[in-house]
Amino acid sequence: MISQKSLKIIGGGRFSHNVSEPSRNHVEPGGRNDADGNGILHDRSRSVADAAKLATALAAPREDRFVVGTSPAMRKLFVTIRKFACADAPVLIVGETGTGKELVANAIHQKSTRASGPFKAVNCAAIPPTLIASELFGYEKGAFTGAVGRKTGIVEAAKGGTLFLDEIGHLPSDLQGYMLRFLQEKTIQRVGGISQIPVDVRIIAASNVNFDDVIAVGAFRADLFYRLNVLTVHLPPLRERPEDIELLARFFLGRFAAEAGKTLTGFAPQAIERLCSHCWPGNVRELMACIQRAVVITDADRIAVDDLDLSDHPSAMPKQVIAPRVPKRRQNAGTQREALIDAIDRCGGNLTQVAAALGITRVSIYRMVRKFGLVDRVAASRQEGHAPPEAGP
């Protein structure tokens, strides 16, 4: 048993899971024993194995909502979460896929004065463009074929709480004006309706795109970006906080071993070494999947290196796009357009990588995208996710 004095709580959410000594180990974020006021466990004086084990034991049933880490980058993040939770302004979370943007959004909500209200999340990239307006703002009876009754939208359902707009960079252009008006006026209008409905909700948005790029090509409104980007959270990729890898691995091991009904003592030294040397292009999400797979595969009492099934083959590494560079003087408009389309598809819409691949400045790429009418192509490539996402502004 780790003593309460050796603990430091750093994360988000409330612990209510019963443990062997609830009077000593039950900790409310912001309480007397919560030194940082955040809510995730870390042990300075004991091993990462003990810290991860205790974190798993004390986590609430929705422990996947918690952010775990002891690195300087994560300590800074926890301070930011605590500060931003005290405000009610919009928050923009930027970071690569798999870094835990929704977890951070939920942590901000849980620490805010809106914690008793709903937390509603919507992935703007996952809803078809033809449906996103009615999903966000709701609709009135008869607004369109099949609208047999009034429906409350996600924005209205989040009243009194927090609305998390994931992948906001993929919001269709024609809806960005509606979103801007909602942020300015705090009112919505249902599809097919005429009344302005006041909605008290805090907005937290997240994206893995580079807003400089999407704004430059006209795929995202600058005024909407400025309205969202009041408070900014930058999430570090896992490769930039390697000291957290073992702690996270042991945290997930305890969780998935319990779910599988297995008793696992930990990792072989070679397995830890392999975990810490992997590049983790998928970040924490990839690590979690790796540990879950290893728990299922292993027949031993600890995870071996072969159970991890990790290999840094080209598809697992961040892509370095190489495209043939054709001198501009030799290109006609058709050839330029084809080369640009090919680079956009190869780079997954990442215009910084497109510029590097073609040996052209980003400004020139922006002009060519507009000239050849490829804004929609860029947006589609981003949504399909052909390449590692950009880290944001």
C-alpha positions as CSV (number, residue, x, y, z in Angstrom):
1,M,0.0,0.0,0.0
2,I,1.4,3.4,-1.0
3,S,1.0,6.0,1.7
4,Q,-1.2,9.0,0.9
5,K,1.8,11.3,1.7
6,S,3.8,9.9,-1.2
7,L,1.0,10.7,-3.7
8,K,0.5,13.7,-5.9
9,I,-2.8,14.0,-7.8
10,I,-2.5,15.3,-11.3
11,G,-5.4,14.8,-13.8
12,G,-9.1,15.3,-14.2
13,G,-12.3,13.9,-12.8
14,R,-13.7,12.6,-9.5
15,F,-12.6,9.3,-7.8
16,S,-15.5,7.3,-6.3
17,H,-14.2,3.8,-6.7
18,N,-14.1,1.8,-3.5
19,V,-10.7,0.6,-2.4
20,S,-9.4,-1.3,0.6
21,E,-8.9,1.9,2.7
22,P,-11.4,4.5,1.4
23,S,-10.8,7.0,4.2
24,R,-7.1,7.2,3.2
25,N,-7.2,6.8,-0.5
26,H,-10.4,8.4,-1.6
27,V,-9.4,11.8,-3.0
28,E,-11.5,14.5,-4.4
29,P,-9.7,16.8,-6.9
30,G,-9.2,20.1,-5.3
31,G,-9.4,18.6,-1.8
32,R,-7.0,18.9,1.0
33,N,-4.7,16.1,-0.3
34,D,-4.9,17.1,-3.9
35,A,-1.7,19.1,-4.2
36,D,-2.3,20.1,-7.8
37,G,-6.1,20.1,-7.7
38,N,-6.3,17.9,-10.8
39,G,-7.1,14.3,-10.1
40,I,-4.7,11.8,-11.7
41,L,-2.2,9.9,-9.7
42,H,1.5,10.0,-9.7
43,D,4.0,8.7,-7.2
44,R,7.3,10.6,-6.9
45,S,9.0,8.3,-4.4
46,R,7.9,4.9,-5.6
47,S,8.3,3.0,-8.9
48,V,6.2,3.7,-12.0
49,A,4.8,0.2,-11.5
50,D,3.3,1.1,-8.1
51,A,2.1,4.5,-9.4
52,A,0.3,2.9,-12.3
53,K,-1.1,0.1,-10.2
54,L,-2.6,2.6,-7.7
55,A,-3.8,4.9,-10.4
56,T,-5.7,1.9,-11.9
57,A,-7.1,0.9,-8.5
58,L,-8.4,4.4,-7.7
59,A,-9.7,5.4,-11.1
60,A,-13.4,5.7,-11.6
61,P,-15.3,3.3,-13.9
62,R,-14.6,5.8,-16.7
63,E,-10.9,5.8,-16.2
64,D,-10.4,6.2,-19.9
65,R,-11.3,9.8,-19.3
66,F,-8.2,10.4,-17.3
67,V,-5.0,11.9,-18.5
68,V,-1.9,10.2,-17.1
69,G,1.7,11.5,-17.0
70,T,4.5,12.8,-14.8
71,S,6.7,14.5,-17.5
72,P,7.4,18.2,-17.4
73,A,5.2,18.7,-20.5
74,M,2.3,16.9,-18.7
75,R,2.8,18.9,-15.5
76,K,2.5,22.0,-17.5
77,L,-0.6,20.7,-19.1
78,F,-2.2,19.9,-15.8
79,V,-1.6,23.5,-14.6
80,T,-3.1,24.8,-17.8
81,I,-6.2,22.6,-17.4
82,R,-6.7,23.9,-13.9
83,K,-6.4,27.5,-15.0
84,F,-8.7,27.2,-18.0
85,A,-11.3,25.3,-16.0
86,C,-11.7,28.4,-13.8
87,A,-12.7,30.5,-16.9
88,D,-15.7,30.2,-19.1
89,A,-14.1,31.3,-22.4
90,P,-13.8,29.1,-25.5
91,V,-10.9,26.7,-25.5
92,L,-9.1,25.3,-28.6
93,I,-7.1,22.1,-28.1
94,V,-4.5,21.3,-30.8
95,G,-2.4,18.2,-31.1
96,E,-1.8,15.1,-33.2
97,T,-4.3,12.3,-33.5
98,G,-4.3,10.0,-30.4
99,T,-2.9,12.5,-27.9
100,G,-6.1,12.7,-25.9
101,K,-7.8,15.9,-26.9
102,E,-11.3,14.7,-25.7
103,L,-9.8,13.5,-22.4
104,V,-8.4,17.0,-21.8
105,A,-11.7,18.6,-22.8
106,N,-13.5,16.4,-20.3
107,A,-11.0,17.2,-17.6
108,I,-11.5,20.9,-18.1
109,H,-15.3,20.4,-17.9
110,Q,-15.1,18.3,-14.8
111,K,-13.0,20.9,-13.0
112,S,-15.2,23.8,-14.1
113,T,-18.3,25.3,-12.5
114,R,-20.3,23.5,-15.3
115,A,-19.3,20.1,-14.0
116,S,-22.8,19.3,-12.9
117,G,-24.1,20.0,-16.4
118,P,-23.8,17.8,-19.5
119,F,-20.7,17.2,-21.5
120,K,-21.6,16.6,-25.1
121,A,-19.1,15.7,-27.7
122,V,-19.5,15.7,-31.5
123,N,-17.0,14.7,-34.2
124,C,-17.4,17.3,-37.0
125,A,-15.5,15.1,-39.4
126,A,-17.6,12.0,-38.8
127,I,-21.0,13.5,-39.6
128,P,-22.0,13.8,-43.3
129,P,-22.1,17.4,-44.4
130,T,-25.8,17.1,-45.3
131,L,-26.7,16.1,-41.7
132,I,-24.3,18.1,-39.5
133,A,-26.6,21.2,-39.4
134,S,-29.6,19.3,-38.1
135,E,-27.4,17.3,-35.7
136,L,-25.8,20.4,-34.2
137,F,-28.7,22.7,-34.2
138,G,-31.7,20.4,-34.3
139,Y,-34.8,20.8,-36.6
140,E,-38.5,21.6,-36.6
141,K,-41.2,19.3,-37.7
142,G,-41.5,19.3,-41.5
143,A,-38.1,21.0,-42.0
144,F,-37.3,18.3,-44.6
145,T,-38.6,14.9,-45.8
146,G,-38.6,12.6,-42.8
147,A,-38.7,15.3,-40.2
148,V,-41.9,14.0,-38.5
149,G,-41.3,15.9,-35.3
150,R,-39.1,18.4,-33.6
151,K,-35.6,17.3,-32.6
152,T,-33.2,18.9,-30.2
153,G,-29.7,19.4,-31.5
154,I,-26.5,18.6,-29.7
155,V,-25.8,22.3,-29.0
156,E,-29.1,22.7,-27.3
157,A,-28.7,19.4,-25.4
158,A,-25.4,20.7,-23.9
159,K,-27.2,23.7,-22.3
160,G,-25.7,24.5,-18.9
161,G,-22.7,22.4,-19.6
162,T,-19.9,22.0,-22.2
163,L,-20.0,21.3,-25.9
164,F,-16.9,19.6,-27.3
165,L,-16.4,20.1,-31.0
166,D,-13.8,17.6,-32.1
167,E,-12.1,17.9,-35.5
168,I,-13.5,21.5,-35.8
169,G,-11.1,22.0,-38.7
170,H,-13.3,19.8,-40.8
171,L,-16.5,21.7,-40.2
172,P,-18.1,22.4,-43.7
173,S,-17.6,25.9,-44.9
174,D,-21.3,26.7,-45.2
175,L,-21.7,25.9,-41.5
176,Q,-18.8,28.0,-40.2
177,G,-20.9,31.1,-40.4
178,Y,-23.7,29.6,-38.3
179,M,-21.1,28.5,-35.7
180,L,-19.6,32.0,-35.6
181,R,-23.0,33.5,-35.1
182,F,-23.8,31.1,-32.3
183,L,-20.5,31.9,-30.6
184,Q,-21.1,35.6,-30.8
185,E,-24.8,35.7,-30.0
186,K,-25.2,32.6,-27.8
187,T,-28.4,31.7,-29.8
188,I,-29.2,29.0,-32.3
189,Q,-31.9,28.6,-34.9
190,R,-33.2,25.1,-35.6
191,V,-33.3,23.9,-39.2
192,G,-36.7,24.9,-40.5
193,G,-37.3,27.2,-37.6
194,I,-37.6,31.0,-37.3
195,S,-37.0,31.5,-33.6
196,Q,-33.7,32.4,-32.0
197,I,-33.1,30.1,-29.0
198,P,-30.7,31.2,-26.3
199,V,-28.3,28.5,-25.3
200,D,-25.9,28.8,-22.3
201,V,-23.0,26.5,-23.2
202,R,-19.2,26.6,-23.0
203,I,-17.4,25.6,-26.2
204,I,-14.3,23.5,-26.3
205,A,-13.0,22.7,-29.8
206,A,-10.2,20.5,-31.0
207,S,-8.3,19.8,-34.2
208,N,-5.2,18.2,-35.6
209,V,-5.0,20.4,-38.6
210,N,-2.7,23.4,-39.1
211,F,-5.0,26.4,-39.1
212,D,-2.5,28.5,-40.9
213,D,-2.9,26.2,-43.9
214,V,-6.7,25.8,-43.9
215,I,-7.2,29.5,-43.4
216,A,-4.8,30.4,-46.2
217,V,-6.6,28.2,-48.7
218,G,-10.0,29.4,-47.7
219,A,-11.1,26.2,-46.1
220,F,-11.6,27.7,-42.6
221,R,-12.8,31.2,-41.6
222,A,-10.2,33.3,-39.9
223,D,-12.9,35.1,-37.8
224,L,-14.2,31.7,-36.5
225,F,-10.7,30.6,-35.6
226,Y,-10.1,33.8,-33.7
227,R,-13.4,33.4,-31.8
228,L,-12.4,29.8,-30.9
229,N,-8.8,30.4,-30.1
230,V,-9.3,32.4,-26.9
231,L,-7.6,29.8,-24.7
232,T,-5.2,27.3,-26.4
233,V,-4.0,24.0,-25.2
234,H,-1.1,22.3,-27.0
235,L,-1.0,18.6,-26.4
236,P,2.5,17.1,-26.8
237,P,2.9,13.9,-28.9
238,L,4.0,10.8,-27.0
239,R,7.4,10.9,-28.6
240,E,8.1,14.2,-26.9
241,R,7.4,12.8,-23.4
242,P,9.1,9.4,-23.4
243,E,9.4,9.4,-19.7
244,D,5.6,8.8,-19.6
245,I,5.6,5.7,-21.8
246,E,6.4,3.1,-19.1
247,L,3.9,4.7,-16.7
248,L,1.2,4.7,-19.3
249,A,2.0,1.1,-20.4
250,R,1.7,-0.2,-16.8
251,F,-1.5,1.8,-16.3
252,F,-3.1,0.2,-19.4
253,L,-1.7,-3.2,-18.4
254,G,-3.5,-3.1,-15.1
255,R,-6.7,-2.0,-16.7
256,F,-6.8,-4.6,-19.6
257,A,-5.5,-7.4,-17.4
258,A,-8.3,-6.9,-15.0
259,E,-10.8,-6.8,-17.9
260,A,-9.4,-10.0,-19.3
261,G,-9.3,-11.7,-15.9
262,K,-5.6,-12.3,-16.1
263,T,-2.9,-11.9,-13.4
264,L,0.1,-10.3,-15.0
265,T,3.1,-9.1,-13.0
266,G,4.4,-6.6,-15.5
267,F,6.8,-6.4,-18.5
268,A,10.0,-8.1,-19.4
269,P,12.9,-5.7,-19.5
270,Q,13.3,-6.1,-23.2
271,A,9.6,-5.3,-23.6
272,I,10.0,-2.0,-21.7
273,E,13.0,-1.2,-23.8
274,R,11.1,-1.8,-27.0
275,L,8.1,0.3,-25.8
276,C,10.4,3.2,-25.0
277,S,12.2,3.1,-28.3
278,H,9.1,2.9,-30.5
279,C,8.2,6.2,-32.3
280,W,4.4,5.9,-31.5
281,P,3.0,7.8,-34.5
282,G,-0.4,7.0,-33.2
283,N,0.5,8.4,-29.8
284,V,-1.3,7.2,-26.6
285,R,-4.1,5.6,-28.6
286,E,-1.6,3.4,-30.4
287,L,0.1,2.5,-27.1
288,M,-3.2,1.6,-25.5
289,A,-4.1,-0.7,-28.5
290,C,-0.6,-2.3,-28.3
291,I,-1.0,-3.1,-24.6
292,Q,-4.5,-4.4,-25.0
293,R,-3.3,-6.7,-27.8
294,A,-0.4,-7.9,-25.8
295,V,-2.6,-8.8,-22.8
296,V,-4.8,-11.0,-25.1
297,I,-1.8,-12.6,-26.8
298,T,0.4,-13.5,-23.9
299,D,0.3,-16.9,-22.2
300,A,2.9,-16.0,-19.6
301,D,2.7,-14.0,-16.4
302,R,4.3,-10.9,-17.9
303,I,4.4,-9.2,-21.2
304,A,7.4,-10.3,-23.4
305,V,8.8,-8.2,-26.3
306,D,7.2,-10.6,-28.9
307,D,3.8,-10.0,-27.4
308,L,4.0,-6.3,-28.3
309,D,4.2,-7.0,-32.0
310,L,5.9,-3.7,-32.7
311,S,8.0,-2.9,-35.7
312,D,9.1,0.4,-37.1
313,H,8.3,-0.5,-40.6
314,P,7.6,2.4,-43.1
315,S,3.9,2.3,-42.5
316,A,4.4,2.8,-38.8
317,M,6.8,5.7,-39.1
318,P,5.8,9.3,-39.8
319,K,5.7,9.6,-43.6
320,Q,8.3,11.4,-45.5
321,V,6.7,12.2,-48.8
322,I,9.0,12.2,-51.8
323,A,7.6,13.4,-55.1
324,P,9.3,14.1,-58.4
325,R,10.1,17.8,-58.8
326,V,9.4,19.0,-62.3
327,P,10.9,22.4,-63.2
328,K,8.1,24.9,-63.5
329,R,9.2,26.0,-66.9
330,R,8.5,22.5,-68.2
331,Q,5.1,22.3,-66.7
332,N,1.9,23.4,-68.4
333,A,-1.2,24.1,-66.3
334,G,-2.5,20.5,-66.6
335,T,0.8,19.0,-65.5
336,Q,1.0,21.4,-62.5
337,R,-2.5,20.5,-61.5
338,E,-1.9,16.8,-61.7
339,A,1.4,17.1,-59.7
340,L,-0.3,19.2,-57.1
341,I,-3.3,16.7,-56.8
342,D,-0.9,13.8,-56.4
343,A,1.1,15.6,-53.7
344,I,-2.0,16.6,-51.8
345,D,-3.3,13.0,-51.8
346,R,0.2,11.7,-50.8
347,C,0.4,14.2,-47.9
348,G,-3.1,13.8,-46.7
349,G,-3.9,17.4,-47.3
350,N,-0.9,18.6,-45.2
351,L,0.1,21.6,-47.3
352,T,3.4,22.1,-45.4
353,Q,4.4,18.6,-46.6
354,V,3.1,19.3,-50.1
355,A,5.3,22.4,-50.3
356,A,8.3,20.5,-49.2
357,A,7.6,17.6,-51.6
358,L,7.3,19.9,-54.6
359,G,10.0,22.2,-53.6
360,I,7.7,25.2,-53.6
361,T,6.9,27.7,-50.9
362,R,3.8,27.4,-48.9
363,V,2.5,30.7,-50.2
364,S,2.8,29.4,-53.7
365,I,1.0,26.2,-52.8
366,Y,-1.9,28.2,-51.3
367,R,-2.1,30.2,-54.5
368,M,-2.0,27.1,-56.7
369,V,-4.7,25.4,-54.6
370,R,-7.0,28.4,-55.1
371,K,-6.1,28.7,-58.8
372,F,-6.9,25.1,-59.6
373,G,-10.0,24.9,-57.4
374,L,-8.6,22.3,-55.1
375,V,-9.8,23.5,-51.8
376,D,-12.3,20.7,-51.5
377,R,-9.7,18.2,-52.5
378,V,-7.4,19.4,-49.6
379,A,-10.3,19.1,-47.2
380,A,-11.2,15.6,-48.4
381,S,-7.6,14.4,-48.2
382,R,-7.4,15.7,-44.6
383,Q,-10.6,14.0,-43.6
384,E,-9.4,10.7,-45.1
385,G,-6.2,11.0,-43.1
386,H,-3.7,9.7,-45.6
387,A,-0.8,11.2,-43.7
388,P,0.1,12.1,-40.1
389,P,-1.8,15.2,-39.1
390,E,-0.2,18.6,-38.5
391,A,0.3,19.7,-35.0
392,G,-1.7,23.0,-35.1
393,P,-0.6,26.6,-34.7
